[in-house]
Amino acid sequence: MGDVRITSTPYDDVFRTLLNDCSQLVIPVINEVFGENYSGKEEIIFSPNEHFLNRQGGNEEERITDSSFKIVGKETKKYHLECQSSTDNSMLVRFFEYDTQIALDGGEIRGNVLHVAFPHSAVLYLRHNASTPDKLKIHMDTPGGSLGYGIPVMRSQRYTVKEIFEKDLLFLVPFYIFSHEKRFGEYEKDRAGLEALKKEYEQIKAGLERLLERGAISAYMRCTIIDMTNKVLEHIAAGYEAVREGVGAVMGGKVLEYEAKTIKREGIEQGIEQGIEQGIKGTVSILKNLGIPSQVILIKIQEQYGLSPEGAQKYL
């Protein structure tokens, strides 16, 4: 087996954190992209994100997908969602590799026939331009004929604050700042422009508070969204102090970051009492069977279950 490679960006980290810690937020995204009608209460079952691709010479190369999961409703469907900071046609090659491996992971031989089911795939672009298509396409010529499928494109910059809340697309809140990225230089010099930006974030924060009061989201979910919003802000506006501090002041990052960690710790303690510990053991077992090194497993379960290094070590 080749060396294990784990690569990520701050935006990938935010994307995965939202999926792991606030997984129900992805359901409205699926509804929007694929025209589904999920209620939001369906069960989401995540698949291992690590997939090993066979290479010449018998080597295996690990690739990490952003998310591969099933939604259990009237019927169970597999989905594969990727996050990309900008338009990149090389995504097509990666999608084909990932989708093929995801299909093989769930493949089944019946008689002399291999049955595989490709996932419903989509990509979330945080940036886009005039040439960004509505759908990426994969076309295959096989000995049995030609076939293909489309990969819908979701552009986060196209959604206004109003649309985000009307469509329950709270998953997009941390990435909303991308829609203002081209005007950062202007905001640094134009106080009126910066104040208008801050007012939009006041609307976002007020919208989250209303959802919390109605019980539509939990306190932890609200805090995680705000925490991740600030994480994106710190990176995308690293060279723009006025933007970074102005929006950060509205969102109240430091206080809420501590609050989120406190809520998460309490939830983990309660969850373990209800059987989450068995889930951790199952995850470790699967990763060990895949040949994942112990140090990588240790890091993964720390991130996925919010464990300390000492707490994670006991499961190895």
C-alpha positions as CSV (number, residue, x, y, z in Angstrom):
1,M,0.0,0.0,0.0
2,G,1.3,3.5,-0.9
3,D,1.8,6.3,1.6
4,V,-1.4,7.7,3.1
5,R,-1.9,11.3,2.0
6,I,-4.2,13.7,3.8
7,T,-4.6,17.1,2.1
8,S,-7.1,19.8,3.0
9,T,-7.6,23.5,3.0
10,P,-9.2,25.7,5.6
11,Y,-12.4,25.7,3.4
12,D,-12.3,21.9,3.1
13,D,-12.0,21.8,6.9
14,V,-15.1,24.0,7.4
15,F,-17.0,21.9,4.8
16,R,-16.2,18.7,6.6
17,T,-16.9,20.2,10.1
18,L,-20.4,21.2,9.0
19,L,-21.0,17.8,7.6
20,N,-19.8,15.9,10.6
21,D,-21.1,18.2,13.4
22,C,-24.3,19.6,11.7
23,S,-25.0,16.8,9.2
24,Q,-28.8,17.7,8.9
25,L,-27.8,21.0,7.2
26,V,-26.7,19.1,4.1
27,I,-30.3,17.9,3.4
28,P,-31.6,21.3,2.2
29,V,-28.5,21.5,-0.1
30,I,-29.4,18.1,-1.6
31,N,-33.0,19.3,-2.0
32,E,-31.8,22.4,-3.8
33,V,-29.3,20.7,-6.1
34,F,-31.2,17.5,-7.0
35,G,-34.8,18.7,-6.7
36,E,-35.5,16.3,-3.9
37,N,-38.1,16.8,-1.3
38,Y,-36.5,15.5,1.9
39,S,-38.1,16.7,5.2
40,G,-34.8,17.2,7.0
41,K,-35.5,14.5,9.5
42,E,-34.1,11.6,7.4
43,E,-31.2,9.5,8.6
44,I,-27.8,10.3,7.1
45,I,-25.3,7.5,7.0
46,F,-21.7,8.5,6.2
47,S,-19.3,6.3,4.3
48,P,-15.5,6.3,4.9
49,N,-14.0,9.3,3.2
50,E,-10.8,7.4,2.4
51,H,-10.8,5.5,-0.9
52,F,-7.9,3.5,-2.2
53,L,-7.3,3.7,-5.9
54,N,-5.4,0.9,-7.6
55,R,-2.4,2.0,-9.6
56,Q,0.0,0.2,-11.9
57,G,2.6,-2.0,-10.1
58,G,0.2,-3.1,-7.5
59,N,0.4,0.2,-5.5
60,E,-2.7,1.9,-4.0
61,E,-3.1,5.6,-3.7
62,E,-5.4,7.1,-1.1
63,R,-7.8,9.8,-2.1
64,I,-10.0,11.6,0.3
65,T,-13.5,12.6,-0.8
66,D,-15.2,15.6,0.9
67,S,-18.3,13.5,1.6
68,S,-19.9,10.3,0.6
69,F,-23.2,9.4,2.4
70,K,-26.6,7.8,2.1
71,I,-29.9,9.5,2.9
72,V,-32.5,7.0,4.2
73,G,-36.0,8.1,3.2
74,K,-38.7,6.4,1.3
75,E,-35.8,4.9,-0.6
76,T,-32.1,5.0,0.2
77,K,-29.9,7.1,-2.1
78,K,-26.1,7.5,-2.2
79,Y,-24.7,11.0,-2.6
80,H,-21.2,12.4,-3.2
81,L,-20.7,16.1,-2.6
82,E,-17.4,18.0,-3.2
83,C,-16.5,21.5,-2.2
84,Q,-14.2,23.5,-4.5
85,S,-12.9,27.0,-3.9
86,S,-12.8,27.9,-7.6
87,T,-13.6,26.5,-11.0
88,D,-11.3,23.6,-11.9
89,N,-12.0,21.1,-14.7
90,S,-9.6,18.6,-13.1
91,M,-12.5,18.0,-10.8
92,L,-14.0,15.8,-13.5
93,V,-11.2,13.3,-13.2
94,R,-11.4,13.2,-9.5
95,F,-15.2,12.8,-9.6
96,F,-14.9,9.9,-11.9
97,E,-12.2,8.2,-9.7
98,Y,-14.2,8.8,-6.5
99,D,-17.6,7.8,-8.0
100,T,-16.2,4.6,-9.5
101,Q,-14.6,3.7,-6.2
102,I,-17.7,4.5,-4.2
103,A,-19.7,2.3,-6.6
104,L,-17.2,-0.5,-6.3
105,D,-17.2,-0.2,-2.5
106,G,-20.9,-1.1,-2.6
107,G,-20.7,-3.4,-5.6
108,E,-22.1,-6.9,-5.6
109,I,-21.5,-9.9,-7.8
110,R,-24.7,-11.8,-8.6
111,G,-24.1,-14.9,-10.7
112,N,-21.6,-13.7,-13.3
113,V,-22.6,-10.1,-13.2
114,L,-21.0,-7.2,-11.2
115,H,-23.7,-4.8,-10.1
116,V,-22.5,-1.3,-9.1
117,A,-24.5,1.9,-8.3
118,F,-22.9,5.2,-8.9
119,P,-23.8,8.0,-6.4
120,H,-25.7,11.1,-7.1
121,S,-22.8,13.6,-7.3
122,A,-22.6,17.4,-7.1
123,V,-20.0,20.1,-6.5
124,L,-20.3,23.3,-4.4
125,Y,-18.2,26.0,-6.0
126,L,-17.3,28.8,-3.6
127,R,-16.1,31.0,-6.5
128,H,-17.3,31.0,-10.1
129,N,-17.0,32.9,-13.3
130,A,-18.9,33.4,-16.5
131,S,-17.6,30.1,-17.9
132,T,-18.6,28.0,-15.0
133,P,-21.2,25.5,-16.3
134,D,-24.4,24.5,-14.7
135,K,-23.4,20.9,-14.9
136,L,-20.2,19.0,-15.3
137,K,-20.5,16.0,-17.5
138,I,-18.8,12.6,-17.7
139,H,-19.2,10.6,-20.9
140,M,-18.0,7.0,-21.3
141,D,-17.6,4.9,-24.4
142,T,-17.7,1.2,-23.5
143,P,-17.7,-2.0,-25.6
144,G,-21.4,-2.2,-24.8
145,G,-22.2,1.3,-25.9
146,S,-21.9,4.9,-24.8
147,L,-23.3,6.3,-21.5
148,G,-22.8,9.3,-19.3
149,Y,-24.1,11.3,-16.4
150,G,-24.1,14.9,-15.2
151,I,-22.7,16.4,-12.0
152,P,-24.8,19.5,-10.9
153,V,-22.9,22.6,-9.9
154,M,-24.0,24.7,-7.0
155,R,-22.6,28.3,-6.8
156,S,-22.6,29.6,-3.3
157,Q,-22.1,33.2,-4.4
158,R,-25.5,33.2,-6.2
159,Y,-27.5,33.0,-3.0
160,T,-28.5,36.1,-1.1
161,V,-29.0,36.2,2.6
162,K,-32.8,36.2,2.1
163,E,-32.6,33.1,-0.2
164,I,-30.3,31.3,2.2
165,F,-32.9,31.6,5.0
166,E,-35.9,31.0,2.8
167,K,-34.5,27.8,1.5
168,D,-32.9,26.7,4.8
169,L,-29.5,26.7,3.2
170,L,-27.7,27.4,6.4
171,F,-24.8,25.2,5.2
172,L,-23.9,28.2,2.9
173,V,-23.7,30.8,5.7
174,P,-19.9,30.3,6.5
175,F,-19.2,30.7,2.8
176,Y,-21.4,33.8,2.2
177,I,-18.3,36.1,2.5
178,F,-17.1,34.8,-0.9
179,S,-19.8,36.8,-2.6
180,H,-18.1,40.0,-1.3
181,E,-14.5,39.0,-1.9
182,K,-13.9,41.1,-5.0
183,R,-14.9,44.3,-3.0
184,F,-12.7,43.8,0.0
185,G,-10.3,46.5,-1.2
186,E,-13.2,48.9,-1.6
187,Y,-14.5,48.1,1.9
188,E,-11.1,48.9,3.4
189,K,-11.4,52.5,2.1
190,D,-15.2,53.0,2.0
191,R,-16.8,53.1,5.5
192,A,-20.3,53.1,4.0
193,G,-19.6,49.9,2.0
194,L,-18.2,48.2,5.1
195,E,-21.2,49.2,7.2
196,A,-23.5,47.7,4.5
197,L,-21.5,44.5,4.7
198,K,-21.8,44.4,8.5
199,K,-25.6,45.0,8.2
200,E,-25.9,41.9,6.1
201,Y,-24.1,39.9,8.8
202,E,-26.3,41.4,11.4
203,Q,-29.2,40.0,9.4
204,I,-27.5,36.6,9.3
205,K,-27.0,36.6,13.0
206,A,-30.5,37.7,13.7
207,G,-31.8,35.0,11.4
208,L,-29.9,32.3,13.3
209,E,-31.2,33.7,16.6
210,R,-34.8,33.4,15.4
211,L,-34.3,29.8,14.2
212,L,-32.8,29.0,17.6
213,E,-35.7,30.6,19.5
214,R,-38.2,28.5,17.3
215,G,-36.2,25.3,18.0
216,A,-35.4,24.9,14.3
217,I,-31.7,24.7,15.1
218,S,-29.8,23.8,18.3
219,A,-27.6,26.1,20.3
220,Y,-24.6,24.0,19.2
221,M,-25.6,24.2,15.5
222,R,-25.9,28.0,15.7
223,C,-22.5,28.3,17.4
224,T,-20.9,25.9,14.9
225,I,-22.2,27.9,12.0
226,I,-20.9,31.2,13.5
227,D,-17.6,29.6,14.5
228,M,-17.1,28.3,10.9
229,T,-18.1,31.6,9.5
230,N,-15.3,33.2,11.4
231,K,-12.8,30.6,10.4
232,V,-13.5,31.3,6.7
233,L,-13.4,35.0,7.4
234,E,-9.9,34.7,9.0
235,H,-8.5,33.1,5.9
236,I,-10.3,34.8,3.0
237,A,-9.8,38.3,4.5
238,A,-6.4,37.7,6.0
239,G,-5.0,40.9,4.3
240,Y,-8.0,43.1,4.9
241,E,-8.1,44.1,8.6
242,A,-11.2,46.3,8.5
243,V,-13.3,43.6,6.8
244,R,-12.0,40.9,9.1
245,E,-12.5,42.9,12.3
246,G,-15.8,44.5,11.2
247,V,-17.6,41.2,10.3
248,G,-15.9,39.4,13.2
249,A,-17.2,41.9,15.7
250,V,-20.8,41.4,14.4
251,M,-20.5,37.6,14.6
252,G,-18.9,37.6,18.0
253,G,-16.5,34.8,17.2
254,K,-14.4,34.5,20.4
255,V,-17.2,34.2,22.9
256,L,-19.3,31.9,20.6
257,E,-16.3,29.7,19.9
258,Y,-15.9,28.9,23.6
259,E,-19.7,28.4,23.9
260,A,-19.7,26.0,20.9
261,K,-16.9,23.9,22.4
262,T,-18.7,23.8,25.8
263,I,-22.0,22.6,24.2
264,K,-20.1,20.0,22.1
265,R,-18.3,18.6,25.1
266,E,-21.6,18.3,27.0
267,G,-23.2,16.6,23.9
268,I,-20.3,14.2,23.6
269,E,-20.5,13.2,27.2
270,Q,-24.3,12.6,26.9
271,G,-23.8,10.8,23.6
272,I,-21.3,8.4,24.9
273,E,-23.7,7.4,27.7
274,Q,-26.3,6.7,24.9
275,G,-23.9,4.4,23.0
276,I,-21.7,6.6,20.9
277,E,-18.7,4.7,22.3
278,Q,-19.7,1.7,20.2
279,G,-19.7,3.9,17.1
280,I,-16.1,5.0,17.9
281,K,-15.0,1.4,18.3
282,G,-16.7,0.5,15.0
283,T,-15.0,3.4,13.2
284,V,-11.6,2.3,14.5
285,S,-12.3,-1.3,13.5
286,I,-13.2,-0.3,9.9
287,L,-10.1,1.9,9.5
288,K,-7.8,-0.8,10.9
289,N,-9.2,-3.3,8.4
290,L,-8.5,-0.8,5.6
291,G,-4.9,-0.7,6.7
292,I,-4.9,2.9,7.9
293,P,-2.0,3.7,10.2
294,S,-2.8,4.1,13.9
295,Q,-1.6,7.7,14.0
296,V,-4.0,8.6,11.2
297,I,-6.9,6.8,12.9
298,L,-6.0,8.7,16.1
299,I,-6.3,12.0,14.3
300,K,-9.5,11.1,12.5
301,I,-11.5,10.0,15.6
302,Q,-10.3,13.0,17.5
303,E,-11.8,15.2,14.8
304,Q,-14.9,13.2,14.1
305,Y,-15.9,12.6,17.8
306,G,-14.3,15.6,19.4
307,L,-11.9,13.5,21.6
308,S,-8.8,14.6,23.3
309,P,-5.5,12.8,22.3
310,E,-5.7,10.9,25.6
311,G,-9.4,10.1,25.1
312,A,-8.8,8.8,21.6
313,Q,-5.8,6.7,22.5
314,K,-7.8,4.3,24.5
315,Y,-9.7,3.1,21.4
316,L,-6.5,2.0,19.5
